[in-house]
C-alpha cells in the first residue's frame, strides 16, 4: 500500500466513523423522536460512502500501477 493510498484510506476511515457513530444515530434518533424528518441523507451517505471509498482507492491503485509500468 502506497503512502498516498494509506493517507486516503485513513481519511475515509475517519469519515466513516463520524458518519456511522455520530451522524447516522443522531438523525435516526431525531426521526424516531419526531423532531426531524426522515433520515434519507444518513441512509444515502451510509450506503454510498463505502462504495465511494472502494472506487476511489481502486482508482489510486490503478493510477500507481500505470505510473510504474
C-alpha positions, 0 to 999 in steps of 0.5 A: 500500500502506497503512502498516498493510498494509506493517507486516503484510506485513513481519511475515509476511515475517519469519515466513516466513523463520524458518519456511522457513530455520530451522524447516522444515530443522531438523525435516526434518533431525531426521526424516531423522536419526531423532531426531524424528518426522515433520515434519507441523507444518513441512509444515502451517505451510509450506503454510498460512502463505502462504495465511494471509498472502494472506487476511489482507492481502486482508482489510486491503485490503478493510477500507481500501477500505470505510473510504474509500468 
